[in-house]
Amino acid sequence: GCVSQTLKKGKQDFDTENYPAALQKMQPLADKGNADAQYAVGYMMYYGKGTAINRKQGVIWINKAAAQGLPEALQAQAMLVKSIQANPLETQ
Protein backbone atom coordinates (compact mmCIF):
# COMPACT_ATOMS: atom_id res chain seq x y z
CA GLY A 1 0.00 0.00 0.00
CA CYS A 2 2.26 2.74 1.29
CA VAL A 3 5.23 1.74 -0.87
CA SER A 4 3.26 1.63 -4.12
CA GLN A 5 1.64 5.00 -3.33
CA THR A 6 5.03 6.63 -2.69
CA LEU A 7 6.49 4.92 -5.75
CA LYS A 8 3.61 6.15 -7.91
CA LYS A 9 4.10 9.73 -6.70
CA GLY A 10 7.85 9.44 -7.16
CA LYS A 11 7.37 8.22 -10.73
CA GLN A 12 4.99 11.12 -11.44
CA ASP A 13 7.64 13.54 -10.16
CA PHE A 14 10.24 11.75 -12.26
CA ASP A 15 8.07 11.86 -15.41
CA THR A 16 7.37 15.57 -14.95
CA GLU A 17 11.11 16.15 -14.38
CA ASN A 18 10.63 17.25 -10.78
CA TYR A 19 13.77 15.31 -9.95
CA PRO A 20 14.49 16.65 -6.44
CA ALA A 21 11.02 15.55 -5.28
CA ALA A 22 11.35 12.22 -7.10
CA LEU A 23 14.71 11.57 -5.46
CA GLN A 24 13.31 12.41 -2.03
CA LYS A 25 10.52 9.84 -2.46
CA MET A 26 12.54 7.17 -4.26
CA GLN A 27 15.73 7.10 -2.17
CA PRO A 28 14.15 5.45 0.92
CA LEU A 29 12.42 2.87 -1.32
CA ALA A 30 15.69 2.18 -3.12
CA ASP A 31 17.41 1.69 0.25
CA LYS A 32 14.73 -0.90 1.09
CA GLY A 33 15.43 -2.80 -2.12
CA ASN A 34 12.69 -1.63 -4.49
CA ALA A 35 14.04 -2.23 -8.02
CA ASP A 36 11.99 0.54 -9.71
CA ALA A 37 13.20 3.05 -7.14
CA GLN A 38 16.78 1.79 -7.40
CA TYR A 39 16.74 2.32 -11.15
CA ALA A 40 15.24 5.81 -10.85
CA VAL A 41 17.75 6.83 -8.15
CA GLY A 42 20.60 5.41 -10.23
CA TYR A 43 19.44 7.29 -13.32
CA MET A 44 19.14 10.59 -11.42
CA MET A 45 22.57 10.19 -9.83
CA TYR A 46 24.22 9.13 -13.06
CA TYR A 47 22.87 12.08 -15.03
CA GLY A 48 22.83 14.57 -12.16
CA LYS A 49 19.04 15.05 -12.17
CA GLY A 50 17.91 16.65 -8.91
CA THR A 51 21.30 15.92 -7.38
CA ALA A 52 25.00 16.28 -8.16
CA ILE A 53 26.33 13.95 -10.85
CA ASN A 54 27.66 10.82 -9.21
CA ARG A 55 28.29 8.29 -11.96
CA LYS A 56 29.86 5.70 -9.67
CA GLN A 57 26.89 5.71 -7.25
CA GLY A 58 24.47 5.84 -10.18
CA VAL A 59 25.97 2.70 -11.70
CA ILE A 60 25.79 0.92 -8.33
CA TRP A 61 22.04 1.61 -8.05
CA ILE A 62 21.36 0.64 -11.67
CA ASN A 63 23.28 -2.61 -11.12
CA LYS A 64 21.21 -3.35 -8.00
CA ALA A 65 17.99 -2.91 -9.99
CA ALA A 66 19.38 -5.00 -12.86
CA ALA A 67 20.31 -7.76 -10.41
CA GLN A 68 16.60 -7.96 -9.57
CA GLY A 69 15.80 -8.37 -13.27
CA LEU A 70 14.21 -4.96 -13.91
CA PRO A 71 14.09 -4.66 -17.75
CA GLU A 72 14.89 -0.90 -17.88
CA ALA A 73 17.85 -1.41 -15.58
CA LEU A 74 19.17 -4.33 -17.64
CA GLN A 75 18.93 -2.15 -20.78
CA ALA A 76 20.66 0.74 -19.03
CA GLN A 77 23.34 -1.60 -17.75
CA ALA A 78 24.07 -2.82 -21.29
CA MET A 79 24.28 0.79 -22.53
CA LEU A 80 26.58 1.79 -19.65
CA VAL A 81 28.92 -1.10 -20.40
CA LYS A 82 29.12 0.06 -24.03
CA SER A 83 29.74 3.70 -23.10
CA ILE A 84 32.35 2.75 -20.49
CA GLN A 85 34.16 0.66 -23.10
CA ALA A 86 33.97 3.56 -25.54
CA ASN A 87 35.04 6.23 -23.01
CA PRO A 88 36.90 4.55 -20.15
CA LEU A 89 38.14 7.86 -18.72
CA GLU A 90 34.64 9.23 -18.12
CA THR A 91 33.84 6.83 -15.29
CA GLN A 92 36.78 7.72 -13.07
Phi, psi and omega in degrees: 000290186297318181297312183295326178295312180296318180298317180299314179295319178298319179294322177299314178300317181298313182294329179267010178063028172269071190296319179302318179293320179298315181297319180300319181281322187280326186304311180298325178292320178298317179300328180276355175102015178283119186298318179300315180293320180299318180295315181298315179298316179299316179299311182297320180291318183297318183262000179068041178264112179077004181200170177292150176296127175219084186299319182299311180294322178301315179296321179301312180295317179298319178296322178297317179294320180296323179298335177270002175085016179292121185304315181299321181291321178296320177297313181299319181300315179298319178295319180297317180301316179298314184290328178291321178293324180285322182229071186302331184288336185293338187268356183273000000 
